[in-house]
Every structure is written in C-alpha cells, then in structure tokens.
C-alpha cells in the first residue's frame, strides 16, 4: 500500500501539485487497505507531494482502519463534530496553509464538498486525479488477480446454484433468494450488484427487473450476477433454456456464443480495445441480429463492478498485460427473450485467461 501512496506522491510532484484528496471508498481502499462505506459521512485520504498522508474517517471506524494496516496519522470525528474544522487544524499542524494546486476525484466528489475544500484553501486551483487513479488501478497485481480468481469462483458457484434451483412455476425472485442464501452460507457478505434472473420474454430486456414471473417450459433463463470478495468484484452472465428449446432459441444462442469467441480472440496485449467490440458486433450483425445488440461488449472490473476502461467500439486504447474486464455480447428479442454470455477476462503475456469457468455449451435444463 505504501508503494501506491508513493506512486500518487510522485505524480503530484511531476505535475507540480501540492496535494490530492482521495475520497471514493474504492480508491481509499486501494491506497490504504481500509474498506469502509461511510454513507453520508466524510471519508478520505490527503496525500501530499512530500510528507506523510493522513486519513479522515469517523471515530467509530478508526480501529478498523488500523487493523487494515494504516499506520499514518488519522483525523477522526464524531457525528457532532465538523470534520473540515479538524482537517483545517491538521493542515496548520503540518504547516500547509496556502497550497496553490490540488487534485480531487472530479467524477466522485460532490459540489458541496468541493466548496468545503475551497473554504479551507482559498484560491486553490483544482484539477482531476481520476485519470491517474484509473491508470494505477487498471493493471492488476498478482495479489489482486488471486482475489479476482476467487471472486470469479463464487460467481461460477452462483450460476450453478441458480441453475439447480430451476423448476416449473418457481419465480425469478425465488431463484435469486436461493443463489444469495447459499452464497452467504459460503461466506459471501454482498453481491457486486443486484442479482439478475429473468425468465422468458423478460430475458429480452438487458437490465430487466426480476419479479414474480413464474418459470414455464420453453423459457430462456438469463442469469447475471457477481460477488464482492475481499473488496474485489466478479460479474458473470449465463443463459439456459428450461425443459425444451426451439430452433430460433438455438440459433440466437449459437450466434452469441460464437460472437464471444470472436471477441476473445482479439484479447491480447497490444490489441485495440475497440476491436473487441467490433469483432462481436460484426459477427452478430452478419447473422442478422445487429439491431438486437444494444450495449458495449464489456467494462473494466476490479474494486468496482463497472470501472475503467469502457470496452466500446470507439475506444482506441490498447490492451496491456494485467488488465481485467468483462466480455459480454448479447442478443435481445422482446418477444422470444434474450441471451447474454459474459466472462471475466485478464490479459496475459501471450493472450488472455478466463477467470469465470462456467460451461457455455447450450443447455436445456430439465426437471
């Protein structure tokens, strides 16, 4: 973690910035090892171009921050205290009274908190650190990959639990309840997003809302789920058919499956990110389903379930070893239903590795 702080300090020095305020829970965790959801309370790390950083957090979280390994100073506050006044005092103690340039997470920090910063540092010039944090986080270390593989394992387990739960007349919400209950028994505290199980025509909505729709013979069943494991997220989609399938369902599934293979073939160091999307989109378009693939091919994955980079066809950035992201083509027919196949992928020295392992063969689940 100290090396990560040092990386930020070096960036500040190179760009002639006095300090940075890092306040998203994910970036605080990345720099400190301290995972905290502060809700409306202030959480953040002040990092300086020289000198030690300090953490700001509620008093009730201090012991957890220390247990996580944070051994720099902490500015703590109770709910009846103004944390910004305590920050002002800490800055005076460090003899930092009139910095001229600082960086914040512009995509995260609220306007109100930006005003509060400006009230402490009169006439300070504010710039963005978002791009630098994306650059640091986009390449995963071996330690991070080990955690992500475990998160993917539990995502695979969630798919198995969901498929095993299928039976005629069960509802989407009942299947979700089975998945999350069994995963909690395995030690998973939270999902990385709201678990998605959609039956029949509802699977034709890429982000539909699960409810009390009952499972019937011939339904597509679309699963989209992930877990948070030691702060890192997984994300997987699989689609099956219940009891019996028709030729059109097989055709759609086969098209999505082959489109994903086309996209995965592009996933290697030096390839342009946009080419991943184009490979799948071209295949689906040539099969006559182009208008039924409405979203990008994938997104970065790590401390957030959706993070940098965005895998859309206009992205000209190149893939590098250690990048982790999803590849998830789909075809969605509002009458028949939809198919999405999604895997978590890491770029390796010679190509890629799939972190998620669940079968992608066309499956008809009979009960």
C-alpha positions as CSV (number, residue, x, y, z in Angstrom):
1,X,0.0,0.0,0.0
2,X,2.8,2.4,0.8
3,X,4.1,2.0,-2.8
4,X,0.7,3.0,-4.1
5,X,0.8,6.2,-1.9
6,X,4.3,6.8,-3.3
7,X,3.0,6.5,-6.8
8,X,0.5,9.2,-6.2
9,X,3.1,11.4,-4.5
10,X,5.4,11.0,-7.5
11,X,2.6,12.0,-9.8
12,X,1.8,15.1,-7.7
13,X,5.4,16.1,-7.8
14,X,5.8,15.6,-11.5
15,X,2.7,17.7,-12.2
16,X,3.6,20.4,-9.7
17,X,0.6,19.7,-7.5
18,X,0.7,20.3,-3.7
19,X,-1.8,17.7,-2.6
20,X,-4.6,15.4,-3.5
21,X,-7.8,14.5,-1.7
22,X,-8.9,10.9,-2.4
23,X,-12.4,10.2,-1.1
24,X,-14.2,7.4,-3.0
25,X,-14.4,4.2,-0.9
26,X,-12.7,2.2,-3.6
27,X,-9.7,4.5,-4.0
28,X,-9.4,4.9,-0.3
29,X,-9.3,1.1,-0.1
30,X,-6.8,0.9,-2.9
31,X,-4.4,3.3,-1.2
32,X,-4.9,2.1,2.4
33,X,-6.3,-1.4,2.6
34,X,-9.1,0.1,4.6
35,X,-12.6,-0.9,3.2
36,X,-15.3,1.4,4.5
37,X,-18.8,2.5,3.4
38,X,-19.2,5.9,5.3
39,X,-22.6,6.6,3.9
40,X,-23.1,10.4,4.2
41,X,-20.1,10.8,6.5
42,X,-16.7,12.1,5.2
43,X,-14.0,9.6,4.4
44,X,-10.8,10.4,2.6
45,X,-7.0,10.5,2.3
46,X,-5.0,13.6,2.0
47,X,-1.8,12.8,0.0
48,X,1.0,15.4,-0.3
49,X,3.8,15.8,-2.8
50,X,6.1,15.4,0.1
51,X,5.5,14.3,3.7
52,X,3.2,11.7,5.1
53,X,-0.5,11.4,4.2
54,X,-3.3,11.3,6.7
55,X,-6.7,9.6,6.7
56,X,-10.0,11.2,7.6
57,X,-12.7,8.9,8.9
58,X,-15.5,8.7,11.5
59,X,-14.2,7.9,15.0
60,X,-16.2,4.6,15.1
61,X,-14.1,3.4,12.1
62,X,-10.6,4.1,13.5
63,X,-9.9,0.7,14.9
64,X,-10.8,-1.0,11.6
65,X,-8.5,1.4,9.7
66,X,-5.6,0.5,12.0
67,X,-6.4,-3.2,11.7
68,X,-6.3,-2.9,7.9
69,X,-2.7,-1.7,8.2
70,X,-3.0,2.1,8.0
71,X,-0.1,3.4,10.1
72,X,0.0,7.0,9.2
73,X,-2.0,9.6,11.2
74,X,-5.8,9.7,11.4
75,X,-8.1,12.7,11.7
76,X,-11.2,11.2,13.4
77,X,-14.5,12.9,14.2
78,X,-17.8,12.1,15.9
79,X,-21.2,13.0,14.5
80,X,-21.4,16.2,16.4
81,X,-18.0,17.5,15.2
82,X,-17.2,19.3,11.9
83,X,-14.5,17.2,10.2
84,X,-13.5,20.1,8.0
85,X,-12.5,22.2,11.0
86,X,-10.4,19.3,12.3
87,X,-8.8,19.0,8.8
88,X,-8.0,22.7,8.9
89,X,-6.3,22.2,12.3
90,X,-4.3,19.2,10.9
91,X,-3.2,21.2,7.9
92,X,-2.0,24.0,10.2
93,X,-0.1,21.4,12.3
94,X,1.6,20.2,9.1
95,X,2.2,23.9,8.1
96,X,0.2,23.5,4.9
97,X,-1.8,26.7,4.9
98,X,-1.8,28.0,1.4
99,X,-1.4,25.4,-1.3
100,X,-2.0,26.6,-4.8
101,X,-2.7,23.4,-6.7
102,X,-4.5,20.3,-5.7
103,X,-6.2,17.3,-7.3
104,X,-9.6,15.6,-6.5
105,X,-11.7,12.9,-7.9
106,X,-13.9,15.1,-10.1
107,X,-16.1,12.2,-11.1
108,X,-16.9,11.4,-7.5
109,X,-16.6,14.5,-5.3
110,X,-19.8,16.4,-4.8
111,X,-20.0,20.2,-5.5
112,X,-20.8,20.8,-1.8
113,X,-17.6,19.1,-0.7
114,X,-15.6,20.9,-3.4
115,X,-16.9,24.1,-1.8
116,X,-15.8,22.9,1.6
117,X,-12.3,22.2,0.3
118,X,-12.2,25.7,-1.3
119,X,-13.2,27.2,2.0
120,X,-10.1,25.7,3.7
121,X,-7.7,26.5,0.8
122,X,-8.6,29.9,-0.5
123,X,-8.0,30.4,-4.3
124,X,-6.6,26.9,-4.7
125,X,-6.6,25.6,-8.3
126,X,-8.3,22.2,-8.5
127,X,-7.6,19.5,-11.1
128,X,-8.6,15.9,-11.7
129,X,-6.8,12.8,-10.3
130,X,-9.3,10.4,-11.9
131,X,-7.2,9.6,-14.9
132,X,-4.2,8.8,-12.7
133,X,-6.2,6.6,-10.4
134,X,-7.6,4.7,-13.4
135,X,-4.1,4.3,-14.8
136,X,-2.8,2.9,-11.5
137,X,-5.8,0.5,-10.9
138,X,-6.2,-0.8,-14.4
139,X,-3.2,-3.1,-14.2
140,X,-3.8,-5.7,-11.6
141,X,-1.0,-7.2,-9.4
142,X,-0.7,-10.9,-8.8
143,X,-2.2,-10.4,-5.4
144,X,-5.2,-8.7,-6.9
145,X,-5.6,-11.4,-9.6
146,X,-5.6,-14.1,-6.9
147,X,-8.5,-12.3,-5.2
148,X,-10.3,-11.8,-8.5
149,X,-10.0,-15.5,-9.4
150,X,-11.7,-16.4,-6.0
151,X,-14.4,-13.8,-6.7
152,X,-14.9,-15.5,-10.1
153,X,-15.1,-18.9,-8.4
154,X,-18.0,-17.7,-6.3
155,X,-19.7,-16.2,-9.3
156,X,-19.5,-19.6,-11.0
157,X,-20.9,-21.1,-7.9
158,X,-23.8,-18.7,-8.0
159,X,-24.6,-19.8,-11.6
160,X,-24.7,-23.5,-10.5
161,X,-26.9,-22.7,-7.6
162,X,-29.3,-20.8,-9.8
163,X,-29.5,-23.5,-12.4
164,X,-30.0,-26.2,-9.8
165,X,-32.9,-24.1,-8.3
166,X,-34.9,-24.1,-11.6
167,X,-38.2,-25.8,-11.6
168,X,-41.6,-25.2,-13.2
169,X,-43.5,-22.3,-11.6
170,X,-40.7,-21.1,-9.4
171,X,-40.4,-17.3,-9.6
172,X,-37.4,-15.1,-10.6
173,X,-37.1,-13.7,-7.0
174,X,-37.2,-17.2,-5.5
175,X,-34.2,-18.3,-7.6
176,X,-32.4,-15.1,-6.6
177,X,-33.1,-15.9,-3.0
178,X,-31.6,-19.4,-3.4
179,X,-28.5,-18.0,-5.0
180,X,-27.8,-15.3,-2.4
181,X,-28.7,-17.5,0.6
182,X,-26.4,-20.3,-0.5
183,X,-23.5,-17.8,-1.3
184,X,-23.9,-16.2,2.2
185,X,-23.5,-19.7,3.7
186,X,-20.2,-19.8,1.8
187,X,-19.1,-16.5,3.5
188,X,-20.1,-14.0,0.8
189,X,-21.4,-10.9,2.5
190,X,-22.6,-9.0,-0.5
191,X,-23.2,-9.2,-4.2
192,X,-21.4,-6.8,-6.6
193,X,-24.7,-5.6,-7.9
194,X,-28.4,-6.6,-7.7
195,X,-28.6,-10.2,-8.9
196,X,-30.5,-10.6,-12.1
197,X,-32.6,-13.7,-13.0
198,X,-35.0,-13.2,-15.9
199,X,-37.4,-15.7,-17.4
200,X,-38.9,-15.9,-20.9
201,X,-39.7,-12.7,-22.7
202,X,-38.2,-10.7,-19.7
203,X,-34.8,-12.0,-20.6
204,X,-35.1,-9.8,-23.7
205,X,-34.5,-6.8,-21.5
206,X,-30.7,-6.5,-20.9
207,X,-31.3,-5.0,-17.4
208,X,-34.8,-6.1,-16.7
209,X,-36.4,-6.1,-13.2
210,X,-36.8,-9.6,-11.6
211,X,-40.2,-10.2,-10.0
212,X,-42.8,-12.8,-9.6
213,X,-42.8,-14.1,-13.2
214,X,-43.1,-17.9,-13.0
215,X,-40.9,-20.3,-15.0
216,X,-42.5,-22.1,-17.8
217,X,-41.4,-24.7,-20.3
218,X,-39.5,-23.3,-23.2
219,X,-38.4,-20.1,-21.3
220,X,-35.0,-18.6,-21.7
221,X,-33.4,-18.1,-18.3
222,X,-30.8,-15.3,-18.1
223,X,-28.6,-15.1,-15.1
224,X,-26.4,-12.0,-14.4
225,X,-24.6,-11.9,-11.0
226,X,-21.4,-11.3,-9.2
227,X,-19.9,-11.2,-5.7
228,X,-17.6,-8.9,-3.7
229,X,-14.7,-10.9,-2.3
230,X,-12.1,-9.1,-0.2
231,X,-13.1,-5.8,-1.9
232,X,-13.0,-7.1,-5.5
233,X,-15.9,-7.8,-7.8
234,X,-16.9,-10.5,-10.2
235,X,-19.5,-10.4,-12.9
236,X,-20.9,-13.3,-15.0
237,X,-23.8,-13.9,-17.3
238,X,-25.1,-17.3,-18.5
239,X,-28.3,-18.2,-20.3
240,X,-30.1,-21.5,-20.4
241,X,-33.5,-22.8,-21.7
242,X,-35.9,-24.6,-19.4
243,X,-37.2,-28.0,-20.4
244,X,-37.4,-27.6,-24.2
245,X,-35.9,-25.3,-26.8
246,X,-36.9,-24.3,-30.3
247,X,-34.6,-23.7,-33.4
248,X,-34.7,-19.9,-33.1
249,X,-33.5,-20.1,-29.5
250,X,-30.7,-22.4,-30.5
251,X,-29.7,-20.0,-33.4
252,X,-29.7,-17.0,-31.1
253,X,-27.6,-18.8,-28.5
254,X,-25.1,-20.1,-31.1
255,X,-24.7,-16.6,-32.5
256,X,-23.9,-15.0,-29.1
257,X,-21.6,-17.9,-28.2
258,X,-19.6,-17.6,-31.4
259,X,-19.6,-13.8,-31.2
260,X,-18.0,-14.0,-27.8
261,X,-15.3,-16.4,-29.2
262,X,-14.6,-13.8,-31.9
263,X,-14.2,-11.1,-29.3
264,X,-12.0,-13.2,-27.0
265,X,-9.7,-14.0,-30.0
266,X,-8.9,-10.2,-30.1
267,X,-8.0,-10.1,-26.4
268,X,-4.2,-10.0,-26.2
269,X,-1.5,-7.4,-25.4
270,X,-1.3,-4.6,-28.0
271,X,-4.8,-5.0,-29.4
272,X,-7.1,-2.0,-29.6
273,X,-10.0,-2.2,-27.1
274,X,-12.5,-1.0,-29.7
275,X,-11.6,-4.0,-31.8
276,X,-13.0,-6.4,-29.2
277,X,-16.4,-4.7,-29.5
278,X,-16.2,-4.6,-33.3
279,X,-15.4,-8.3,-33.6
280,X,-18.5,-9.4,-31.7
281,X,-20.7,-6.7,-33.3
282,X,-19.7,-7.7,-36.8
283,X,-20.4,-11.3,-36.2
284,X,-23.8,-10.6,-34.7
285,X,-24.6,-8.1,-37.5
286,X,-23.7,-10.6,-40.2
287,X,-26.0,-13.2,-38.6
288,X,-28.9,-10.7,-38.9
289,X,-29.2,-9.7,-35.3
290,X,-27.3,-6.4,-35.3
291,X,-30.1,-4.2,-34.1
292,X,-30.7,-6.6,-31.1
293,X,-27.2,-6.0,-29.6
294,X,-27.7,-2.6,-28.0
295,X,-24.8,-2.3,-25.5
296,X,-21.0,-2.3,-25.5
297,X,-19.0,-5.5,-25.3
298,X,-17.8,-5.0,-21.7
299,X,-16.3,-2.9,-19.0
300,X,-13.3,-2.9,-16.6
301,X,-13.6,-5.0,-13.4
302,X,-11.9,-4.7,-10.1
303,X,-12.8,-2.7,-7.0
304,X,-15.9,-1.6,-8.9
305,X,-18.0,-3.9,-10.9
306,X,-18.0,-1.3,-13.7
307,X,-14.7,0.6,-13.9
308,X,-12.2,1.9,-16.4
309,X,-11.9,1.1,-19.2
310,X,-15.1,1.1,-21.2
311,X,-15.0,-1.6,-23.9
312,X,-16.8,0.2,-26.7
313,X,-16.0,0.3,-30.4
314,X,-14.7,3.9,-30.2
315,X,-12.0,3.2,-27.6
316,X,-8.6,3.4,-29.2
317,X,-6.6,2.5,-26.1
318,X,-4.6,-0.8,-26.3
319,X,-4.7,-3.8,-24.1
320,X,-1.9,-4.4,-21.6
321,X,-1.0,-7.4,-19.5
322,X,-2.8,-7.4,-16.2
323,X,-6.0,-5.7,-17.4
324,X,-9.2,-7.3,-16.2
325,X,-12.6,-6.7,-17.9
326,X,-15.8,-8.4,-19.0
327,X,-16.7,-9.7,-22.5
328,X,-20.4,-10.0,-22.7
329,X,-22.2,-10.0,-26.1
330,X,-25.9,-10.4,-26.2
331,X,-29.0,-10.6,-28.4
332,X,-32.3,-9.4,-27.0
333,X,-35.7,-10.2,-28.6
334,X,-38.6,-8.7,-26.6
335,X,-41.0,-11.4,-27.6
336,X,-38.8,-14.6,-27.5
337,X,-36.3,-13.4,-24.9
338,X,-32.6,-12.8,-24.9
339,X,-29.2,-14.4,-24.5
340,X,-26.1,-12.9,-22.9
341,X,-22.8,-14.8,-22.3
342,X,-20.4,-12.9,-20.0
343,X,-16.9,-13.8,-18.7
344,X,-14.3,-12.1,-16.6
345,X,-11.1,-11.9,-18.6
346,X,-7.5,-11.0,-17.7
347,X,-4.9,-10.1,-20.3
348,X,-1.8,-12.3,-20.0
349,X,1.6,-12.1,-21.6
350,X,0.5,-14.2,-24.6
351,X,-3.2,-13.7,-24.8
352,X,-5.9,-14.0,-22.1
353,X,-7.3,-16.1,-19.3
354,X,-10.9,-16.6,-18.4
355,X,-11.4,-16.1,-14.7
356,X,-15.0,-17.4,-14.9
357,X,-15.3,-21.1,-15.8
358,X,-19.0,-22.0,-16.0
359,X,-20.0,-24.0,-19.1
360,X,-21.1,-22.1,-22.1
361,X,-22.4,-25.0,-24.0
362,X,-26.1,-24.7,-25.0
363,X,-28.0,-26.1,-22.1
364,X,-31.7,-27.2,-21.8
365,X,-32.4,-27.7,-18.0
366,X,-34.9,-30.5,-17.4
367,X,-36.5,-31.1,-14.1
